[in-house]
C-alpha cells in the first residue's frame, strides 16, 4: 500500500473518531487541556477535523495517474483556499467569541461575544466545512463528464 493511501486511511479514521466524539457528546470535548481551564479539548479536536478535511479531499482528488493534469489546478487552488481557511478557523472563531469555548451571549454590549457574532460564527463553520466538500462535489462532476 502506498504512503499516500495509508495517510488517507489514517486521516479518514481520525475524522471518523472526531465525528463520533461530537455526535455522542463525549465528556472528552469539555475537558480542559490547559492549566487555566480555558481551552477545551473539543475546540482542538474540531479545529483538527477542519484541517484534516481539506487534506483528505486533496489526497482523494490528487491520487492516481491523472493527478498531474493541469486542468485540475482549479481544484488544487480551491483546496488550498479551504486548507488556509481551516488553519485560520480557530483564530477567526476566537475573534468572534472572545473566548476559546465559543460562548456567545445576548447580553454582550459589543459585537465580540454577541448573538450576532454567534451567527457569523456559524456562517464561518458552514463555510469551513462546506468549501472542501463543494470542491469534492465539483471534482466528482468533472470526473463524471470526462
C-alpha positions in Angstrom: 0.0 0.0 0.0 1.3 3.4 -0.9 2.2 6.1 1.7 -0.5 8.4 0.3 -3.2 5.7 0.6 -2.1 4.9 4.2 -2.1 8.6 5.1 -5.6 8.9 3.6 -6.9 5.9 5.6 -5.4 7.4 8.8 -6.9 10.8 8.2 -10.3 9.3 7.5 -10.1 7.2 10.6 -9.2 10.3 12.7 -12.1 12.2 11.1 -14.5 9.4 11.9 -13.2 9.4 15.5 -13.7 13.1 15.9 -17.2 12.9 14.4 -18.0 10.0 16.8 -17.0 12.2 19.7 -19.1 15.1 18.5 -22.2 13.0 17.8 -22.1 11.2 21.1 -21.4 14.4 23.1 -18.4 12.9 24.8 -17.2 14.5 28.1 -13.8 14.5 26.5 -14.9 17.5 24.5 -15.4 19.7 27.5 -12.2 18.6 29.3 -9.7 21.5 29.6 -6.3 20.9 28.1 -4.6 24.0 29.6 -3.9 24.6 33.3 -6.3 27.6 33.5 -9.2 25.5 32.1 -10.0 28.0 29.3 -9.2 25.8 26.3 -11.5 22.7 25.9 -10.3 19.6 24.1 -13.4 19.9 21.8 -12.0 23.1 20.3 -8.8 21.5 19.4 -10.5 18.4 18.0 -12.9 20.4 15.9 -10.1 22.5 14.6 -8.1 19.4 13.8 -11.1 18.0 12.0 -11.5 21.2 10.0 -7.8 21.0 9.0 -7.9 17.3 8.1 -11.0 17.5 5.9 -9.4 19.5 3.0 -6.3 17.4 3.3 -8.3 14.2 2.9 -10.1 15.7 -0.1 -6.8 16.7 -1.6 -5.5 13.1 -1.2 -8.7 11.8 -2.8 -8.6 14.2 -5.8 -4.9 14.2 -6.5 -4.2 10.5 -6.4 -3.7 8.3 -9.4 -2.2 8.8 -12.8 -4.3 11.9 -13.7 -3.1 13.9 -10.7 -0.7 15.9 -12.8 -3.4 17.1 -15.2 -3.1 20.9 -15.5 -6.8 21.2 -15.8 -7.0 20.1 -12.1 -5.2 23.3 -10.9 -8.6 25.0 -10.2 -9.4 22.2 -7.7 -5.9 22.5 -6.3 -6.4 26.2 -5.7 -9.8 25.6 -4.2 -8.4 23.1 -1.8 -5.5 25.4 -0.9 -8.1 28.1 0.0 -10.0 25.6 2.1 -6.8 24.5 3.9 -5.9 28.1 4.6 -9.4 28.8 5.9 -9.3 25.7 8.1 -5.9 26.8 9.6 -7.3 30.3 10.4 -10.7 29.0 11.7 -9.8 28.8 15.4 -8.4 32.3 15.4 -11.3 33.8 13.5 -13.8 32.0 15.8 -11.9 33.3 18.8 -12.1 36.8 17.4 -15.9 36.4 17.1 -16.5 34.8 20.5 -13.7 36.4 22.6 -13.1 33.0 24.3 -11.9 29.5 23.4 -15.2 27.9 24.5 -17.0 29.8 21.8 -19.7 31.0 24.1 -22.0 33.8 22.8 -24.3 35.9 24.9 -27.3 38.0 24.1 -26.2 40.5 26.8 -22.9 41.4 25.2 -22.6 45.1 24.8 -20.1 44.9 21.9 -20.0 42.8 18.8 -17.5 40.2 20.1 -19.4 37.6 22.0 -22.8 38.9 21.0 -25.6 36.8 19.4 -24.9 38.5 16.1 -21.3 37.4 16.3 -22.7 33.9 17.0 -24.5 34.0 13.7 -21.2 34.8 11.9 -19.5 32.0 13.9 -22.0 29.6 12.4 -21.5 31.0 8.9 -17.8 30.5 9.4 -18.3 26.9 10.4 -20.6 26.2 7.4 -18.0 27.8 5.1 -15.1 25.9 6.6 -16.9 22.6 6.4 -18.7 23.2 3.2 -15.9 24.6 1.0 -13.8 21.4 0.7 -17.0 19.3 0.3 -18.1 21.7 -2.5 -14.7 21.3 -4.2 -15.0 17.5 -3.9 -18.5 17.7 -5.4 -17.3 19.8 -8.3 -14.4 17.3 -8.9 -16.9 14.4 -8.9 -19.0 16.3 -11.6 -15.8 17.0 -13.6 -14.9 13.3 -13.5 -18.4 12.2 -14.4 -18.3 14.5 -17.5 -15.0 13.1 -18.8 
